[in-house]
């Protein structure tokens, strides 16, 4: 665990500041930091465990350093379904005043809805896609869709995918078979897009920065709907049945009845 001592808190906060300055000299501006990835887990990859109270104390040192540089501090990442871990930081005046958002991932999905309910104006990220088993199959693509619906409907402002690309066998640098948007064949020097690449494209290509999630009513729940800044409506809907299906959607005064292919994802744009 991180040693709870004033001199180490100061040194670590200074490290963050020097890190940001060094990147800026290379033309890379960092706008936000999260002080610790998965702070409840001692991992096989570089990690450090903290108590929520200890991390809260560190944020009280980190916050002023980042404030001077115009860099936001997000709390996270949260990989536990324990809302109290977030509340500890947000309700402690010395740390809470610096927190501009929270990142949730993995089991943290069980905490995001409650935090959004209590802190509706706080920016919330899904900060790491659950990375699967390296098969990149259609079954996991469907599971990813369930994750996306859960996070957005629970208050997430953004959804991050892990990994962008891996070698074809799908093994990360830590020896863990994982999914990726792109698979690379290092022998033939060719690459291929996986199912989840296209699922994310259903949203990322059409849902623009500043879009707002829309509430939905009726029996059809297997969809997400957004309103872009240009007033266009984006609806991503899944037909998870084994047969083609016509669905009826009403948006304002418009009624549309698209035919959805069996076991498919579909994006509709209404202008």
N, C-alpha and C positions, 0 to 999 in steps of 0.2 A: 504493500500500500504506500501511497505518497506520504512522506514524512511530514507530519503536521508541525512545522516550525516556521517562524516568521522569515528567517533568512532564505529558506528554500522557496517559500511562496513568492518573495520578492524577486529572487533569481529566475524563477520559472516565468513569471509575468514579464520580466525584462527579456527573456529568451523569445517569447512571443513577439515582443516589440521589434527586436533585432531581426527576427525572421521576416516580418512584414517589410521592414526597411530594405533588407537584402533583395527581396523579390521586386520591390519597387524600383531599385536600381537597374534591374533587368527588364524593366518595362511591364511588369506584371503587378497589377493593383489588386490587393486582397480586400474585399469589402465586408467579410464576415468570418468569424472563427467559432468553432465549437471546442471547448476546452478539453474534452476527453471522449473518445469513441468507446461505447459500451463499458461504462465505468464500473459496472457490477460484475464484470467477467475477466478472469485471468486467462488470457488466450495463449495459443502457441505462437502467435505473431505478436509484434510489439504492442504492449498494452500496459495499463496501470489501473489498479483498482482504487476506488475512493468510497468513502461513505458520502451520503448526500450532504451531510453537514460539513465535511471536509471540503468537498467540491464547492459548496456555497462560500466557504471562507476564501478559497482560491479566487473565485469570481470577484470577490470584493477587492482583491489585489489586481486582478487582470483588467477589470472594468475601467479604471482610470487610465491605464496604459492604452487601451484600445480607444477610449473616448478621445484622447489627445490626437489619435491618428485617423479619426473618423471611421473606425471599423466597428461593426456591430458584433455583439456577443450573443450567440444562441446557446441555450442549454442543451446538452446532449453529447453523444446520442443515447437515447433511452431504449434499452433492449429488455425491459421488464414491464409487466402489466401492473405496476405499482404506482398509482397516481401520487402517493405521498412523497415519493422521491423527487418529483417535480415541484410539488407544493413547498417542500423544504426550502428550495432555492428561491421560488417566487414570493414566498411570504416572509422571507428574511430581508429586512430593509437594505442591509449593506450589500446584498447580492441581487435581490429582485429588481432594483432600479436600473440595473445594467442589462437585464435580459430582454432581448427584442424578439425572441422566438425559441422554439423547441424542436428538436429532431427526434423522430420515433422510428424504430425499425424492429423487425422480428417480433418477439412477444410484446414489445412496446405498443403494438397495435391495440392491445387491450386497455391501454391507458389514455389514448389520444381523445376519445369521445368525451370522457369526463373532464379532461383538462380544457377542451374546447368549450364545453358547457359553462365552466366556471371562469374562463378567461377568453371570452368570445372575440376580443380584438387582438389577441396574440397570434403572430404568424407561426404556423405549424407546418413542418415538413415531414413527409415520409422520406427518410434519409438513406435507406438502403433496401433495395428489392431482395426478397428472399431468393437465394441464388440456385435453388434446385439441385439436380444430381448429375448434370452434364449431358443428359439425354436430349435436351432441347425439344421435347416432344409436345404434341398438341394438348395432352392432358395437363401439363404444367402451364401451358399458355392459358388455358381456361382458368386454372388456379390463380394465375397472375391477374386476370380480369377480376376475380373475386376480391383480391387484395386491393386493386385500384378502386373498386366501388366502395369497399369498406373505408379506405383512407379518405377519399374525397367526401364521402357522406358523413365522415366523422370530423371534418373540419380542416383537412390537409390543404395547404395552398400550393404544394408542389409534390411531384412524385419522381424519385431518383432510381435509376436502374443500375444494377450491378450484375454482370460485367458488360462493358462495351464490346470487347472482343477477347477471344481466347483461341489457342490452337485447337485444332479439330477434335482432339480427344477430350477437351473441356476440363483440363486440370489446372487449377490456379497455382501460383508460386508457392503456396503453402501445402500443396499436395492434396487438395480437396477438389473432387469433380464438381464442376459448377456449370450452370447455363450461361449463355452470353447472347447478345444481340447478333453478333457476327462470329462465324467460325472460320478460321484460317488454316488452309492446308499448306504446311511449310515445305512440303516436297514439290507440289505442283505450282506453288506460289499463287494459288487461287483462293478466293473466299466465297462464302455464301451467307445470305441473310436467313436467320432463324425465325420461327413463328412469332416469338415475342417482339422481334424487331417490327413486324408489321402491325402487331397489336398496339404498340406504343405509337406507331405512325398514325393510327386511326385517331389518336388524340393530338399528338404533338404537332402534326402538320396543320391542323385546323383550329385548335383551341389556342388563342393568341394570349400573350402576356396581358394581364389585367382583366381577363375573362372572369365572369362570376358563375358559380354553380347554381343551377336552377332547381327548385323543388319540383317534384312530380307527384301526380295523383292518378289513381286508377289501379287496375289489376296488373298492368304491365310494369314490372319493377326492374327488369334486367337491362337497365340502360343508365347512362349518365347524360345530362344535358347542361350546356353552358351558353352564356350570352357573352359574345365578344364585345370589345369596346366600339366596334363599328355597327353594333346592334344585330349582327347576324347571329343565328342560333345554330349551335352544333349539337347534334344528338348522336351518341354512339350507343348502338343497341345490339344485343346478342340474341340470336335464335339458337338456343341450346338443344332443340329437339332434333330428331333424326329425319324430319321431313320439312319441306319448304312451308313457309307460313306467311300469310298476309296479316300485318298488324295495323291497327288504326291509332294514329297519333294526332292530337289536337294541340296546336301551338297558337295562342291568341285566337284569331278568327280563322286560322287555316287548318284544314283537316286533310291529312295525307295518309295514304294506305300503301306503303311499300311492301313488295314481296321480298322476304328474307330467305335466302337459301338455307338449306339444312346445315346445322352446326356451323354457323358463320357469325362474323362480326361485321357490322355495317355502320358507316358514318353518313349522316344526312346533314346537309347544310340548307338552312332556310334564311333567305335574305328578304 
